Amino acid sequence: MNRADPTRLDSTGAGTASLPSGRLVLLFTVSLVTAAGNTAMQSVMPSIGTALKVHDFWISLAYTWSALLWMICAPMWARRSDRRGRKAMMAIGLTGFIFSFGLCGLALWLGLNGILSAIGTLILFAVCRSLYGGFGSAAPPAVQAYVASRTSRVERTKSLSLISSSFGLGTVIGPTLAPFFILPGVGLVGPFLAFTLIAVAVLIALRLRLPDDTPAYAAKGDVIAAPFSASSDSRPMPSDSDEGAVTESGAVPKLSWFDQRLRPWMIAGLLGGHAQAAVMGLVGFLVLDRLGLRANPSEGAGPVGLVMTSGALATLLAQWGLIPVLHLGPRASCLWGISLAAVGAAILSVAGNLHAITIAVALISLGFGLFRPGFTAGASLAVSRAEQSQSAGIVASVNGAAYIVAPAIGVWLYGHSPWIGFGVIELLCLAVVVLGLKGLTRDDDLIGQRRT
């Protein structure tokens, strides 16, 4: 007799409604390796661009096509995961990351060794990077949906916060390890080779260790208040009578970007995401400028990595410390987070040494470390369990949309006038605060309301 899957819920809501720790660790690692690889890349790209004698704007613009593909493809992969299973989509996403990262490293190696011209290198880099936007976008919504569709409400928010923190840990590991991978023979592209091989190992583990899945939606019955909420009340909540609702044919209705339940969270995520993408996109170039390292790009990877590591540690402090200790709900996390990020950006605009820059970036990252899980959990809790894949896809799409033009425009504005660049970032943060106060559902209402 087959043993029941402990992550499944029966029609009455019985069951553990939680993920085994081994599976959760594996899902955590899938997110971790992509985050670490991407932040390692970001820590060396300013130095690579300087070595290629390419303007900062064009380095930032090279990510645009990939981000556009991410925005388009993420919802498609999310809906596909409802039919094909989340494990298959995670494997596609990791495969896309592996090929993209490996080929991007090869393109940059050819350029740094004079085999390709600078413009040819950037074009080839952009083409290879598009593999990540097109196929790598399959993994994040699949991971989120896997967790969301197999956990009770209390476990869902806790597990989603843990998965979100994997990105934070990845952003610590990436820039910290990147300088150690800059080895003779491969130079500045060493991190690309290293994280490609690490991702291959994770893909093998995923194939061998994560069971094949059939999406699960049933989620009726009482659950206690989520620890992510503003309230620590542990009394049973009203059951979500339609949490697992589907149509009579078994199909899940298509979820729109403009669904009134999601709309405020999507707008907040888009505005806050643009602010984050803009400020983090220019940090590496700002470090080189204010520390006078433009003439020695190979020496820039260390300070840039240090600054990004401090920011990543602050992100972990927010997600592993402040959110659970302070019992911040989605709305509170968004508002406090974006406010802290705005203060950090103001400090960064006038920081003139490595110490001040590091503190400013840490404060910015602390803020966005609160904002991102708040936005993600708010969007998840705003819809039914049956709509979790689509919600995750839309969230991933919004995250990708922020990186289409914001990094390039942020760098361009910074190069034209730092005051204008940082002024635009502050206006985006202010817009999120105004929207949050007026449009985002209060945390007690969001946790307790019945899904429709």
Residue pairs with C-beta under 8 A, 6 or more apart in sequence:
4 15
5 211
5 216
6 15
6 16
6 18
6 20
7 15
7 16
7 17
7 18
7 19
7 20
7 23
7 150
7 151
7 216
8 15
8 150
8 216
8 218
9 15
9 17
9 152
9 216
9 218
9 219
9 220
9 221
9 244
10 218
11 218
11 220
12 220
12 221
13 218
13 219
13 220
13 221
13 222
13 239
14 221
17 150
17 151
17 152
17 155
17 219
17 223
18 151
18 152
18 155
18 159
19 27
19 147
19 150
19 151
19 155
19 159
22 209
23 210
23 211
24 147
24 159
24 162
26 205
26 206
26 209
26 210
27 90
27 143
27 146
27 147
27 163
27 210
28 162
28 163
28 166
29 166
29 202
29 205
30 90
30 93
30 94
30 139
30 143
30 202
30 206
31 139
31 140
31 143
31 163
31 166
31 167
31 170
32 166
32 167
32 169
32 170
32 173
33 94
33 97
33 170
33 195
33 198
33 199
33 202
34 93
34 94
34 97
34 136
34 139
34 140
34 170
34 199
35 166
35 167
35 168
35 169
35 170
35 171
35 174
36 169
36 170
36 171
36 173
36 174
36 177
36 195
36 198
37 97
37 101
37 170
37 174
37 191
37 192
37 195
37 196
37 198
37 199
38 170
38 174
39 170
39 171
39 174
39 175
39 308
39 312
40 174
40 175
40 177
40 178
40 181
40 191
40 194
40 195
41 101
41 104
41 174
41 191
41 192
42 174
42 175
42 280
42 284
42 308
43 174
43 175
43 178
43 191
43 284
43 301
43 304
43 305
43 308
44 178
44 182
44 188
44 189
44 191
44 301
44 304
45 59
45 284
46 56
46 59
46 284
46 285
46 287
46 288
46 297
46 300
46 304
47 188
47 288
47 297
47 298
47 300
47 301
47 304
48 59
48 108
48 112
48 188
48 189
48 297
49 55
49 56
49 58
49 59
50 288
50 294
50 297
50 300
51 112
51 188
51 297
51 298
52 111
52 112
52 118
52 121
52 122
53 118
54 118
54 119
54 122
55 415
56 285
56 411
56 415
57 408
57 411
57 412
57 415
58 122
59 122
59 411
60 281
60 407
60 408
60 410
60 411
60 412
61 408
62 122
62 125
62 126
62 129
63 126
63 129
63 403
63 407
63 408
64 126
64 403
64 404
64 405
64 408
65 126
65 127
65 129
65 130
65 133
66 100
66 126
66 129
66 130
66 132
66 133
66 134
66 403
67 133
67 400
67 401
67 402
67 403
67 404
68 133
68 400
68 404
69 130
69 133
69 134
69 137
69 400
70 132
70 133
70 134
70 136
70 137
70 396
70 397
70 399
70 400
70 403
71 397
71 398
71 400
71 401
71 404
72 397
73 133
73 134
73 135
73 137
73 138
74 137
74 138
74 140
74 141
74 393
74 394
74 396
74 397
74 400
75 141
75 390
75 393
75 394
75 396
75 397
76 393
77 89
77 92
77 93
77 137
77 138
77 141
77 142
77 393
78 89
78 141
78 142
78 145
78 389
78 390
78 392
78 393
78 394
78 396
79 254
79 389
79 390
79 393
80 89
80 138
81 88
81 89
81 138
81 141
81 142
81 145
81 215
81 389
82 215
82 252
82 389
82 390
85 212
85 213
85 214
85 215
86 142
86 143
86 145
86 146
86 213
86 215
86 389
87 142
87 146
87 206
87 210
87 211
87 212
87 213
89 138
89 139
89 141
89 142
90 138
90 139
90 142
90 143
90 146
90 206
90 210
91 203
91 206
91 207
92 135
92 138
92 139
93 135
93 136
93 137
93 138
93 139
93 140
93 142
94 136
94 139
94 199
94 202
94 203
94 206
95 135
95 203
96 131
96 132
96 134
96 135
96 136
96 137
96 138
96 139
97 132
97 135
97 136
97 139
97 199
98 196
98 199
98 200
98 203
99 128
99 131
99 135
100 128
100 129
100 130
100 131
100 132
100 135
100 136
101 132
101 192
101 195
101 196
101 199
102 192
102 193
102 196
103 128
103 131
104 125
104 128
104 129
104 192
105 189
105 191
105 192
105 193
105 196
106 128
106 189
107 116
107 121
107 124
107 125
107 128
108 121
108 125
108 188
108 189
108 192
109 186
109 187
109 189
110 116
110 121
110 124
111 117
111 118
111 120
111 121
111 122
111 125
112 121
112 187
112 188
112 189
116 124
133 400
137 396
137 400
140 392
140 396
140 399
141 389
141 392
141 393
141 395
141 396
142 389
142 392
143 163
144 160
144 163
144 376
144 380
144 388
144 392
144 395
144 396
145 215
145 388
145 389
145 392
145 393
146 213
147 156
147 159
147 160
147 163
148 156
148 160
148 380
148 385
148 388
148 391
148 392
149 215
149 216
149 217
149 219
149 385
149 388
149 389
150 216
151 159
152 219
152 223
153 219
153 223
153 226
153 237
153 240
153 381
153 447
154 223
154 224
154 225
154 226
154 227
156 226
156 380
157 226
157 227
157 228
157 229
157 377
157 380
157 381
158 226
158 227
158 228
160 373
160 376
160 377
160 380
161 228
161 319
161 323
161 324
161 373
161 377
164 319
164 372
164 373
164 376
165 315
165 316
165 319
165 320
165 373
167 315
167 372
168 312
168 315
168 316
168 318
168 319
168 320
168 369
169 312
169 316
170 312
171 308
171 311
171 312
171 315
171 365
172 309
172 312
172 313
172 315
172 316
173 312
174 191
174 195
174 308
174 312
175 304
175 305
175 306
175 308
175 309
175 312
176 305
176 309
177 191
177 194
178 191
178 301
178 305
179 301
179 302
179 305
181 190
181 191
181 193
181 194
182 188
182 190
182 191
182 298
182 301
183 190
186 193
187 298
188 298
188 301
215 389
217 244
217 246
217 252
217 385
217 386
218 244
218 385
219 240
219 243
219 244
219 385
220 239
220 240
220 241
220 243
220 244
221 239
222 236
222 237
222 238
222 239
223 236
223 237
224 234
224 235
224 236
224 237
225 231
225 232
225 233
225 234
225 235
225 237
225 447
225 448
226 381
226 447
227 324
227 327
228 323
228 324
228 327
228 328
228 329
228 330
228 373
228 377
229 327
229 329
229 443
229 444
229 446
229 447
230 327
230 328
230 329
230 332
230 443
230 444
230 447
231 327
231 329
231 443
231 444
231 447
232 327
237 447
237 448
238 448
238 450
240 384
240 385
240 450
240 451
241 450
242 384
242 450
242 451
242 452
243 384
243 385
243 386
243 451
244 384
244 385
244 386
245 384
245 386
246 252
246 386
247 253
252 386
252 387
252 389
252 390
253 387
254 390
255 262
255 383
255 387
255 390
255 391
255 394
256 262
257 263
257 266
257 394
257 397
259 383
261 382
261 383
261 452
262 379
262 382
262 383
262 391
262 394
264 435
264 439
264 440
264 441
265 330
265 375
265 378
265 379
265 382
265 440
266 379
266 394
266 398
267 435
267 439
268 334
268 375
268 432
268 435
268 436
268 439
268 440
269 375
269 379
269 395
269 398
269 399
269 402
270 398
270 401
270 402
271 428
271 431
271 432
271 435
272 334
272 337
272 338
272 341
272 368
272 371
272 375
272 428
272 429
272 432
273 398
273 399
273 401
273 402
273 403
273 406
274 402
274 406
274 428
275 338
275 341
275 345
275 406
275 425
275 428
275 429
275 432
276 341
276 368
276 371
276 402
277 402
277 403
277 406
277 407
277 410
278 406
278 407
278 409
278 410
278 413
278 421
278 424
278 425
278 428
279 341
279 345
279 348
279 364
279 410
279 422
279 425
280 311
280 364
280 407
281 406
281 407
281 408
281 410
281 411
282 407
282 410
282 411
282 414
282 421
283 304
283 307
283 308
283 311
283 348
283 357
283 361
284 300
284 304
284 308
285 411
285 414
285 415
286 348
286 357
286 414
287 293
287 300
287 303
287 304
287 307
287 354
287 357
288 294
288 297
288 300
288 304
290 351
290 352
290 353
290 357
291 300
291 303
291 353
291 354
293 299
293 300
293 303
303 354
306 354
306 358
307 354
307 357
307 358
307 361
308 361
310 358
310 359
310 361
310 362
310 365
311 361
311 362
311 364
311 365
312 365
313 362
314 361
314 362
314 363
314 365
314 366
314 369
315 365
315 366
315 368
315 369
316 369
317 366
317 369
318 337
318 365
318 366
318 367
318 369
318 370
318 373
319 369
319 370
319 373
322 328
322 366
322 370
323 333
323 370
323 373
328 336
328 370
328 374
329 374
329 443
329 444
329 446
329 447
330 373
330 374
330 375
330 377
330 378
330 381
330 440
330 443
330 446
331 374
331 378
331 436
331 440
331 441
331 442
331 443
331 446
332 374
332 443
333 370
333 371
333 373
333 374
333 377
334 370
334 371
334 374
334 375
334 378
334 432
334 436
334 440
335 433
335 436
335 437
335 440
336 367
336 370
337 366
337 367
337 368
337 369
337 370
337 371
337 372
337 374
338 367
338 368
338 371
338 429
338 432
338 433
338 436
339 367
339 429
339 433
340 363
340 364
340 366
340 367
340 370
341 363
341 364
341 366
341 367
341 368
341 371
341 429
342 367
342 425
342 426
342 429
342 430
342 433
343 363
343 367
344 360
344 361
344 362
344 363
344 364
344 365
344 366
344 367
345 360
345 364
345 422
345 425
345 426
345 429
346 422
346 426
347 356
347 359
347 360
347 363
348 357
348 360
348 361
348 364
348 422
349 418
349 419
349 422
350 356
351 357
351 359
351 360
371 432
375 395
376 395
378 440
378 441
378 446
379 391
379 394
379 395
380 388
380 391
380 392
380 395
381 446
381 447
382 391
382 441
382 446
383 390
383 391
383 451
384 451
384 452
385 451
410 421
410 424
410 425
413 420
413 421
413 424
414 421
414 422
441 449
